[in-house]
Amino acid sequence: VAKDLGLQLPAIRDGGIRVASESTTQYFALHGKTGHLVTAERIDREQLCRLVEKCVLRCELIVEGEM
């Protein structure tokens, strides 16, 4: 994510960038040393989507300040 958006790693470590989702559980996070999007919580498809064929988890990347 950091590489794709041209973000500097110190901005990630300092908390200027965060991942948000509609769910109360945060399933994704940004790795502070690499800038990679990683899973932050166990994702149980059967619990989240049950009988839905296509299971989608949406999240947004919020960047504070200028890009």
Residue pairs with C-beta under 8 A, 6 or more apart in sequence:
1 7
1 30
1 35
1 36
1 37
1 61
2 8
2 9
2 12
2 30
2 34
2 35
2 36
3 35
5 61
5 63
5 67
6 67
7 17
7 35
7 63
7 67
9 32
9 33
9 34
9 35
11 17
11 63
11 65
12 30
12 31
12 32
12 35
13 32
13 33
16 63
16 64
16 65
17 30
17 61
17 62
17 63
17 64
18 30
18 61
18 62
19 26
19 28
19 29
19 30
19 37
19 40
19 59
19 60
19 61
19 62
20 26
20 59
20 60
20 61
20 62
21 27
21 28
21 57
21 58
21 59
21 60
22 58
23 57
25 41
26 40
26 41
27 39
27 40
27 41
27 43
27 57
27 59
28 37
28 38
28 39
28 40
28 57
28 59
29 37
29 38
29 39
29 40
30 36
30 37
30 38
30 61
31 37
31 38
43 57
45 55
48 55
48 57
49 55
